[in-house]
Amino acid sequence: MMLNGEFIGPLTNPQFYALPVPPYKRPSSTVLTSITIAVNGDAPDAYLKEARYGAYNALEEFHAVAGPSLELVLSNHGAHVQGTVTNSDPIPLGNVWVALIPAEPNRKQKRLYQSVRTSASGKFEFRGIAPGDYKLFSWESIDEGEWLDPAALKEFQSKGTAITLRESENKSVDLTAIPKSPDENK
């Protein structure tokens, strides 16, 4: 597992980590505003299951003060979603973006977002998904990361495919890409 770019150990299941906050020596004039946790390597279905900072749920917004450790619980039992993206004809679309976006109450938790480009045959796959409610989107044309902008996503909200996932669940979902706007066809 990596924490802020540093290897802190291999992932076993379930894995518990207790990290002092702040976890790194840094000049006293700097302020720790966020911690980035990347779960990668030989555990493709791993996800951050829980994070606690004293009595606070650290997966949500919280303010760190000296004292408690940041406690992380990781799981190897993330959900798995795969499928194919087609256009309205339906012809498989290669090299288009597919985004897995958390339902409205969790949209501030960027760790829950995933995105991938389809293969040449229109196939996509997401692994290591935390349980919860999501929407899947695919576009014939969109700039990378545009779906992270709430104002831009609002335009497409009704065109997403709702999906609910539980731990270790595997689902297959085929999508029809949101077509280019008439302006893009010019």
Secondary structure by P-SEA (a helix, b strand, c coil): ccccccccccccccbbbbbccccccccccccccbbbbbbbccccccccccccccccccccbbbbcccccbbbbbbcbbbbbbbbbbccccccccbbbbbbccccccccccccbbbbbbcccbbbbbcccccccbbbbbbccccccccccccccccccccbbbbbbcccbbbbbbbbcccccccccc
